[in-house]
Amino acid sequence: MKSPTSPRRLPFATLALCLLAPGIAAAGSGPETEFTDGQWHYGASIYAFVPKITGDLHAPTPAGNAFDIDADDLIKNTKFAAMGRFEAQKGRWGLFADVLYMNVGDSISNSPTIGQGNLPLPPGVTADASLDVEATAFTIAANYRAIATATDTFDVFGGARLLDAKTELEWQFNTPMGPLPPPLGQGRGEANKDGWDGIVGIKGRHRFGARRQWFVPYYVDAGTGASDFTWQAATGIGYSAGWGDMFLIWRHLDYDFGRDRMIANLQFSGPALGVAFTW
């Protein structure tokens, strides 16, 4: 978490809202087969998304309202996380759904500094603080397969994305004479954001290699609703093995909620690694 006038970050600022893996990873038994055999084809994947997170939180904290969270903070301070997606395709028409739940928390106690140790407190003053975040993200959409060949698939889709996030921050500054009084010496800030956004986008993959075992997936969406504007983009590399797919992608997810909201904006950028199975 950064002060609005300083690039320093509080070490307890491990806000982790790892949102949404788009439907770009699960493979099929072959796009030309899926298109012509008249049967349903299914895919499911599990993955880990480890982003760098930035944004603005409108809560009365002693460090201001901006935050900046590195991926290593996310890894060290995750209490529980579950991520997965499912898709189905029959001929030209299909659907996909993605869900993520994460509970993240961190704390400091009797710390003489804040801002990753770069901002010392006055002599004799120490800080206690804790931050807890609980977030759920869910996407569901229907797609139309415009292109299906041995090397390429290209889908257009429309659907909706839900974000339900809650952040709670508590802090207290202590002196040899006892805790400092509120509002800046101690307090609690809470910010909540939930609601649906309608989205439209494109997704697909390009296969290459001697046996077309390698592929480049891609995904782009944009929409609005509960947020003023949200968009997402992802691409990477994957490998199709006999048992399923492995993939590594880079994703950016952006939310603009408006400056008058408790959570004003959020941006997520980072790698996602996972495996996909089809039947």
TIDRENSE-883815 format. One record per residue (C-alpha): residue in three letters; x, y, z. Coordinates in steps of 0.25 Angstrom, whole numbers, plus 5000, padded with zeros to 4 digits. Example, Ala and Ser with C-alpha at 12.3 -4.5 7.8 and 13.67 -1.06 7.14 Angstrom:
    r    c1    c2    c3
  ALA  5049  4982  5031
  SER  5055  4996  5029
***
This chain:
    r    c1    c2    c3
  MET  5000  5000  5000
  LYS  5006  5013  4996
  SER  5004  5027  5001
  PRO  4998  5036  4990
  THR  5010  5045  4991
  SER  5021  5034  4992
  PRO  5025  5021  4985
  ARG  5028  5014  4998
  ARG  5019  5002  5001
  LEU  5014  4996  5015
  PRO  5019  4982  5017
  PHE  5005  4977  5021
  ALA  4999  4982  5008
  THR  4997  4968  5002
  LEU  4984  4971  4996
  ALA  4981  4959  4986
  LEU  4969  4959  4977
  CYS  4974  4949  4967
  LEU  4963  4950  4957
  LEU  4958  4942  4946
  ALA  4965  4932  4937
  PRO  4959  4934  4923
  GLY  4955  4922  4915
  ILE  4967  4920  4906
  ALA  4974  4908  4911
  ALA  4965  4895  4910
  ALA  4968  4888  4897
  GLY  4958  4879  4889
  SER  4960  4866  4882
  GLY  4963  4874  4869
  PRO  4955  4887  4864
  GLU  4951  4881  4851
  THR  4945  4868  4858
  GLU  4938  4876  4868
  PHE  4932  4884  4857
  THR  4926  4873  4849
  ASP  4923  4861  4858
  GLY  4911  4867  4865
  GLN  4915  4863  4879
  TRP  4918  4871  4891
  HIS  4933  4872  4895
  TYR  4937  4877  4909
  GLY  4949  4883  4915
  ALA  4953  4886  4929
  SER  4966  4893  4935
  ILE  4973  4896  4948
  TYR  4982  4907  4949
  ALA  4990  4917  4957
  PHE  4990  4932  4954
  VAL  5001  4940  4961
  PRO  4999  4955  4957
  LYS  5005  4968  4961
  ILE  4993  4976  4967
  THR  4991  4992  4967
  GLY  4979  5001  4970
  ASP  4973  5011  4979
  LEU  4965  5008  4992
  HIS  4957  5019  4998
  ALA  4958  5016  5013
  PRO  4963  5025  5024
  THR  4977  5019  5026
  PRO  4990  5025  5031
  ALA  4997  5022  5019
  GLY  4987  5028  5009
  ASN  4979  5020  4999
  ALA  4988  5014  4988
  PHE  4993  5000  4988
  ASP  5004  4993  4980
  ILE  5005  4978  4983
  ASP  5016  4969  4977
  ALA  5014  4955  4973
  ASP  5024  4950  4984
  ASP  5014  4956  4994
  LEU  5003  4948  4988
  ILE  5010  4935  4989
  LYS  5015  4937  5004
  ASN  5001  4942  5009
  THR  4990  4933  5003
  LYS  4982  4926  5013
  PHE  4973  4919  5003
  ALA  4971  4919  4988
  ALA  4963  4911  4978
  MET  4963  4913  4963
  GLY  4957  4905  4951
  ARG  4949  4906  4938
  PHE  4940  4898  4930
  GLU  4936  4898  4915
  ALA  4927  4891  4906
  GLN  4926  4891  4890
  LYS  4916  4885  4880
  GLY  4918  4889  4866
  ARG  4919  4904  4865
  TRP  4913  4907  4879
  GLY  4919  4906  4892
  LEU  4920  4912  4906
  PHE  4930  4914  4917
  ALA  4931  4917  4932
  ASP  4942  4921  4941
  VAL  4942  4923  4956
  LEU  4953  4927  4966
  TYR  4952  4929  4981
  MET  4964  4934  4989
  ASN  4966  4938  5004
  VAL  4978  4946  5007
  GLY  4984  4952  5020
  ASP  4996  4958  5026
  SER  5000  4966  5038
  ILE  5012  4973  5045
  SER  5014  4975  5060
  ASN  5023  4985  5068
  SER  5029  4989  5055
  PRO  5039  5001  5055
  THR  5037  5004  5041
  ILE  5026  5003  5030
  GLY  5028  5003  5015
  GLN  5037  4991  5013
  GLY  5046  4996  5024
  ASN  5049  5009  5016
  LEU  5040  5018  5024
  PRO  5045  5019  5039
  LEU  5035  5023  5049
  PRO  5039  5034  5060
  PRO  5047  5028  5071
  GLY  5039  5020  5081
  VAL  5027  5018  5072
  THR  5024  5004  5066
  ALA  5013  5000  5057
  ASP  5003  4988  5058
  ALA  4994  4985  5046
  SER  4987  4974  5038
  LEU  4980  4973  5025
  ASP  4970  4963  5021
  VAL  4964  4961  5007
  GLU  4953  4951  5002
  ALA  4950  4951  4988
  THR  4941  4943  4978
  ALA  4942  4944  4963
  PHE  4932  4937  4953
  THR  4931  4938  4938
  ILE  4921  4931  4929
  ALA  4919  4933  4914
  ALA  4914  4926  4901
  ASN  4922  4926  4889
  TYR  4921  4924  4874
  ARG  4932  4917  4867
  ALA  4934  4925  4854
  ILE  4947  4918  4849
  ALA  4950  4903  4852
  THR  4962  4897  4844
  ALA  4973  4887  4848
  THR  4982  4899  4852
  ASP  4973  4910  4856
  THR  4960  4913  4864
  PHE  4954  4926  4866
  ASP  4942  4929  4875
  VAL  4933  4941  4878
  PHE  4926  4942  4891
  GLY  4917  4949  4900
  GLY  4914  4947  4915
  ALA  4916  4953  4929
  ARG  4927  4955  4940
  LEU  4924  4955  4955
  LEU  4934  4962  4965
  ASP  4931  4960  4980
  ALA  4942  4966  4988
  LYS  4944  4970  5003
  THR  4956  4977  5009
  GLU  4958  4980  5024
  LEU  4970  4988  5029
  GLU  4973  4990  5044
  TRP  4985  4998  5049
  GLN  4990  5004  5062
  PHE  5003  5012  5065
  ASN  5009  5010  5079
  THR  5018  5019  5088
  PRO  5024  5016  5102
  MET  5012  5024  5107
  GLY  5002  5015  5100
  PRO  4995  5015  5087
  LEU  4993  5028  5079
  PRO  4979  5033  5079
  PRO  4970  5032  5066
  PRO  4967  5035  5055
  LEU  4982  5033  5050
  GLY  4988  5026  5062
  GLN  4978  5015  5061
  GLY  4966  5011  5053
  ARG  4960  5001  5044
  GLY  4956  5003  5029
  GLU  4947  4994  5020
  ALA  4944  4994  5006
  ASN  4935  4985  4998
  LYS  4932  4983  4983
  ASP  4922  4974  4977
  GLY  4914  4973  4964
  TRP  4913  4968  4950
  ASP  4918  4974  4937
  GLY  4914  4970  4923
  ILE  4925  4966  4914
  VAL  4928  4963  4899
  GLY  4941  4957  4893
  ILE  4949  4948  4885
  LYS  4957  4936  4888
  GLY  4964  4925  4880
  ARG  4977  4918  4878
  HIS  4987  4915  4867
  ARG  4994  4901  4866
  PHE  5008  4899  4860
  GLY  5019  4888  4860
  ALA  5021  4875  4853
  ARG  5009  4869  4860
  ARG  5002  4882  4863
  GLN  5005  4879  4878
  TRP  5009  4894  4881
  PHE  4999  4905  4881
  VAL  4997  4920  4884
  PRO  4985  4923  4892
  TYR  4979  4937  4892
  TYR  4967  4944  4899
  VAL  4962  4958  4899
  ASP  4949  4964  4906
  ALA  4943  4977  4910
  GLY  4930  4981  4917
  THR  4923  4990  4926
  GLY  4912  4989  4937
  ALA  4915  4990  4952
  SER  4928  4996  4947
  ASP  4930  5008  4938
  PHE  4939  4999  4929
  THR  4946  4986  4930
  TRP  4955  4979  4920
  GLN  4964  4967  4920
  ALA  4975  4961  4910
  ALA  4983  4949  4911
  THR  4993  4941  4902
  GLY  5004  4931  4903
  ILE  5009  4917  4899
  GLY  5004  4903  4901
  TYR  5007  4888  4899
  SER  4997  4877  4896
  ALA  5001  4864  4901
  GLY  4994  4851  4901
  TRP  4987  4853  4914
  GLY  4984  4867  4912
  ASP  4990  4881  4911
  MET  5000  4889  4919
  PHE  5000  4905  4917
  LEU  5007  4917  4922
  ILE  5000  4930  4919
  TRP  5002  4945  4922
  ARG  4989  4952  4926
  HIS  4985  4967  4929
  LEU  4971  4970  4936
  ASP  4967  4984  4938
  TYR  4955  4990  4946
  ASP  4951  5004  4946
  PHE  4940  5006  4957
  GLY  4940  5022  4957
  ARG  4947  5031  4967
  ASP  4935  5032  4976
  ARG  4935  5017  4979
  MET  4942  5011  4991
  ILE  4950  5003  4982
  ALA  4953  5012  4971
  ASN  4961  5003  4961
  LEU  4969  4990  4960
  GLN  4979  4985  4951
  PHE  4985  4971  4950
  SER  4997  4967  4942
  GLY  5004  4954  4943
  PRO  5007  4939  4938
  ALA  4997  4928  4939
  LEU  5001  4913  4939
  GLY  4992  4901  4938
  VAL  4988  4888  4932
  ALA  4975  4885  4924
  PHE  4968  4872  4921
  THR  4958  4868  4910
  TRP  4948  4858  4908
***
